[in-house]
Amino acid sequence: MRDPDAILTALGAKIRTARLRRGWTQRALCSHAGISQRFVSQLESGRANISVVRLAEVAAALEVSLERLVEGITPPPSAAGRGAKVALIGVRGAGKSTIGARAAAALDAPFIVVDHRVRTLAGMPLSDLFELRGRAGYHQLCATVLEELLAEPGPAILELGGSVVEDAGLWARLGDRALTVWLQARPEAHLMRVAAQGDRRPAHGMPDAIARLREILTARRPQHERADVTVDTEARGIQGSVDDVIGAVYRVQNEG
């Protein structure tokens, strides 16, 4: 049986997402559902053990079916476990999109770019989100998206934004509930890959770009090294890296 705290946390994340999609504040949900703001806050943070009747009232206020609110928060045992979700981490140009998509296809699993979900939830481009709410605001929405994704049954390959590892709470949640894979390469390789995708900004002022990227990689290295699996994408190449990700998934499944 799934941990009750995890169930409440996942439920709270889904309620928060439904509220934000309507553009409501917590106070607005209180008014529509007839519950206190303190209770809504506790509910969304996973600290309120809500009754079925009260949950149905919240669902009605949000115009979401009760079934949709609870769907996926109690996955079957066969779908549980850290190997069910694979989280690819690394800075821009690590190869997460290419390697993740190919690994997902080989495993017959969905490939999900978490930032796309965050952008949809925010209702604005990520550049605007960072400008208006900063990195903390981005991480807050990312946490909501990840709670939903990690609670959904079945396997998936998740591509994470590079800064996720800087948020201790997000990183701990991933470490507990997903197989984390660090895709690494030299700073020069990161910049060349991004430029090859048609973005020439990293090549402008190359020495400064390299220096800045080295700073980021050095700062994040302690978190990156905590990943379950490290793949040197330069040494292994695309197909070799894909094979390493798939092999890691199979090892975790066999260990379980």
C-alpha positions as CSV (number, residue, x, y, z in Angstrom):
1,M,0.0,0.0,0.0
2,R,1.3,3.5,-0.8
3,D,2.4,5.8,2.0
4,P,-0.6,7.8,3.2
5,D,1.5,11.0,3.4
6,A,2.5,10.5,-0.3
7,I,-1.1,10.1,-1.2
8,L,-2.1,13.3,0.5
9,T,0.8,15.2,-1.0
10,A,-0.1,14.0,-4.5
11,L,-3.8,14.8,-3.9
12,G,-2.8,18.3,-2.7
13,A,-0.7,18.9,-5.8
14,K,-3.6,18.0,-8.1
15,I,-5.9,20.3,-6.3
16,R,-3.4,23.1,-6.5
17,T,-3.0,22.5,-10.2
18,A,-6.7,22.5,-10.8
19,R,-7.0,25.8,-8.8
20,L,-4.2,27.5,-10.7
21,R,-5.7,26.4,-14.1
22,R,-8.8,28.4,-13.2
23,G,-6.7,31.4,-12.2
24,W,-8.0,31.3,-8.6
25,T,-6.3,32.3,-5.4
26,Q,-6.6,30.1,-2.4
27,R,-9.2,32.6,-1.1
28,A,-11.3,32.2,-4.2
29,L,-11.3,28.4,-3.8
30,C,-12.4,28.9,-0.1
31,S,-15.3,31.0,-1.3
32,H,-16.5,28.5,-3.9
33,A,-16.0,25.4,-1.8
34,G,-17.1,26.8,1.6
35,I,-13.9,25.9,3.4
36,S,-11.4,27.9,5.3
37,Q,-8.2,29.3,3.8
38,R,-6.1,27.5,6.4
39,F,-7.7,24.2,5.4
40,V,-7.0,24.9,1.7
41,S,-3.4,25.7,2.5
42,Q,-3.1,22.4,4.5
43,L,-4.9,20.5,1.8
44,E,-2.6,21.7,-1.0
45,S,0.6,21.0,1.1
46,G,-0.6,17.5,1.8
47,R,-1.2,18.1,5.5
48,A,-5.0,17.7,5.6
49,N,-6.7,14.4,5.7
50,I,-9.9,15.4,3.9
51,S,-13.1,13.4,4.0
52,V,-14.6,12.0,0.8
53,V,-17.6,14.2,1.1
54,R,-15.5,17.4,1.6
55,L,-13.3,16.3,-1.3
56,A,-16.3,15.9,-3.5
57,E,-17.3,19.5,-2.6
58,V,-13.8,20.8,-3.6
59,A,-14.0,18.9,-6.8
60,A,-17.4,20.4,-7.6
61,A,-16.1,23.9,-6.9
62,L,-13.2,23.3,-9.3
63,E,-15.6,21.8,-11.8
64,V,-13.4,18.7,-11.9
65,S,-14.7,15.2,-11.4
66,L,-13.8,13.4,-8.1
67,E,-12.5,10.5,-10.2
68,R,-10.0,12.8,-12.0
69,L,-8.7,14.3,-8.7
70,V,-7.9,10.9,-7.2
71,E,-6.8,9.2,-10.5
72,G,-3.3,8.0,-10.4
73,I,-2.5,8.8,-6.8
74,T,-2.6,5.2,-5.7
75,P,-0.8,3.3,-8.5
76,P,-0.9,-0.5,-8.6
77,P,2.1,-2.3,-7.1
78,S,3.5,-3.2,-10.5
79,A,3.8,0.4,-11.4
80,A,5.4,1.5,-8.2
81,G,9.1,1.8,-7.4
82,R,11.9,4.1,-8.3
83,G,12.5,2.4,-11.7
84,A,9.0,3.3,-12.9
85,K,10.1,6.9,-13.5
86,V,13.5,7.9,-14.9
87,A,14.6,11.5,-14.3
88,L,17.3,12.8,-16.7
89,I,19.3,15.7,-15.3
90,G,22.1,17.8,-16.6
91,V,22.7,21.4,-17.9
92,R,21.5,22.5,-21.3
93,G,23.2,20.6,-24.1
94,A,23.6,17.4,-22.1
95,G,21.6,15.5,-24.6
96,K,18.5,15.0,-22.4
97,S,16.0,15.5,-25.3
98,T,17.7,13.2,-27.8
99,I,18.7,10.5,-25.4
100,G,15.5,10.7,-23.4
101,A,13.2,10.4,-26.5
102,R,15.1,7.4,-27.9
103,A,15.2,5.6,-24.5
104,A,11.5,6.2,-24.0
105,A,10.7,4.8,-27.5
106,A,12.8,1.7,-26.8
107,L,11.1,1.2,-23.4
108,D,7.6,1.9,-24.9
109,A,7.2,4.7,-22.3
110,P,6.2,8.3,-22.7
111,F,8.9,11.0,-22.9
112,I,7.9,14.1,-20.9
113,V,9.6,17.4,-20.9
114,V,8.8,18.8,-17.5
115,D,9.4,22.4,-18.5
116,H,6.6,22.0,-21.1
117,R,4.2,21.1,-18.3
118,V,5.5,24.0,-16.1
119,R,5.0,26.5,-19.0
120,T,1.4,25.3,-19.4
121,L,0.7,25.5,-15.7
122,A,2.2,29.0,-15.5
123,G,0.3,30.1,-18.6
124,M,3.4,32.0,-19.9
125,P,6.8,31.4,-21.4
126,L,9.5,30.3,-19.0
127,S,11.4,33.4,-19.7
128,D,8.5,35.5,-18.4
129,L,8.0,33.1,-15.4
130,F,11.6,33.6,-14.4
131,E,11.4,37.4,-14.8
132,L,8.2,37.7,-12.8
133,R,8.6,35.0,-10.2
134,G,12.3,34.2,-10.2
135,R,13.9,30.8,-9.9
136,A,11.9,30.1,-6.7
137,G,8.7,30.6,-8.5
138,Y,9.8,28.2,-11.3
139,H,10.8,25.6,-8.7
140,Q,7.5,25.9,-7.0
141,L,5.5,25.1,-10.2
142,C,8.0,22.4,-11.1
143,A,7.3,20.8,-7.7
144,T,3.6,20.7,-8.5
145,V,4.1,19.2,-11.9
146,L,6.5,16.6,-10.6
147,E,4.1,15.5,-7.8
148,E,1.5,14.8,-10.5
149,L,4.0,13.0,-12.8
150,L,5.5,10.9,-10.0
151,A,2.1,9.9,-8.8
152,E,0.9,8.7,-12.2
153,P,1.0,5.0,-12.8
154,G,3.3,3.4,-15.3
155,P,6.8,4.2,-16.5
156,A,8.0,7.5,-18.0
157,I,11.2,9.2,-19.0
158,L,11.3,12.8,-17.6
159,E,13.5,15.6,-18.9
160,L,14.3,18.0,-16.0
161,G,15.4,21.6,-16.2
162,G,19.0,22.1,-15.3
163,S,18.4,24.1,-12.2
164,V,16.1,21.5,-10.5
165,V,19.1,20.0,-8.7
166,E,19.6,23.4,-6.9
167,D,16.3,23.0,-5.0
168,A,17.0,20.6,-2.1
169,G,13.3,19.6,-1.8
170,L,12.8,18.8,-5.4
171,W,16.1,16.9,-5.6
172,A,15.2,14.8,-2.5
173,R,11.8,14.0,-3.9
174,L,13.3,12.8,-7.2
175,G,15.9,10.8,-5.4
176,D,13.3,9.0,-3.4
177,R,10.8,8.3,-6.1
178,A,12.6,8.2,-9.5
179,L,15.8,6.7,-11.0
180,T,18.0,9.7,-11.5
181,V,20.4,9.8,-14.4
182,W,23.1,12.5,-14.9
183,L,24.0,13.1,-18.5
184,Q,27.4,14.8,-18.4
185,A,29.9,16.2,-20.9
186,R,32.6,18.8,-21.1
187,P,31.5,22.5,-21.1
188,E,32.8,22.8,-24.7
189,A,30.5,19.9,-25.8
190,H,27.5,21.5,-24.1
191,L,28.0,24.7,-26.0
192,M,28.6,23.1,-29.4
193,R,25.5,21.0,-29.1
194,V,23.3,24.0,-28.3
195,A,24.8,26.0,-31.1
196,A,24.2,23.0,-33.5
197,Q,20.5,23.2,-32.6
198,G,20.5,26.7,-34.2
199,D,21.0,28.8,-31.0
200,R,24.1,31.0,-31.6
201,R,23.9,32.8,-28.3
202,P,26.2,30.4,-26.5
203,A,28.9,31.0,-29.1
204,H,28.9,34.7,-28.7
205,G,31.8,35.6,-26.4
206,M,32.9,32.0,-26.2
207,P,35.5,32.5,-23.4
208,D,33.0,34.1,-21.1
209,A,30.3,31.5,-21.9
210,I,32.8,28.7,-21.2
211,A,33.8,30.2,-17.9
212,R,30.2,30.7,-16.8
213,L,29.3,27.2,-17.8
214,R,32.3,25.8,-15.8
215,E,31.1,27.8,-12.8
216,I,27.6,26.3,-13.1
217,L,28.9,22.7,-13.5
218,T,31.2,23.1,-10.6
219,A,28.5,24.5,-8.4
220,R,26.0,21.7,-9.3
221,R,28.5,18.9,-9.3
222,P,27.8,17.8,-5.7
223,Q,24.1,17.4,-6.6
224,H,24.8,15.8,-9.9
225,E,27.1,13.2,-8.3
226,R,24.2,12.0,-6.1
227,A,22.4,10.7,-9.2
228,D,21.8,7.0,-9.3
229,V,23.5,6.7,-12.7
230,T,26.1,8.8,-14.5
231,V,26.5,8.7,-18.3
232,D,29.4,10.3,-20.1
233,T,27.6,11.2,-23.3
234,E,30.8,12.2,-25.1
235,A,32.5,8.9,-24.4
236,R,29.4,6.8,-25.0
237,G,27.9,8.6,-27.9
238,I,24.1,8.9,-28.4
239,Q,23.3,5.2,-28.9
240,G,25.7,4.1,-26.1
241,S,24.1,6.6,-23.7
242,V,20.6,5.4,-24.7
243,D,21.8,1.8,-24.0
244,D,23.1,2.9,-20.6
245,V,19.8,4.5,-19.6
246,I,17.8,1.4,-20.7
247,G,20.3,-0.9,-18.9
248,A,19.9,1.1,-15.7
249,V,16.1,0.8,-15.9
250,Y,16.3,-3.0,-16.3
251,R,18.8,-3.3,-13.4
252,V,16.4,-1.5,-11.1
253,Q,13.5,-3.6,-12.2
254,N,15.5,-6.9,-11.7
255,E,16.6,-5.7,-8.2
256,G,13.0,-5.0,-7.3
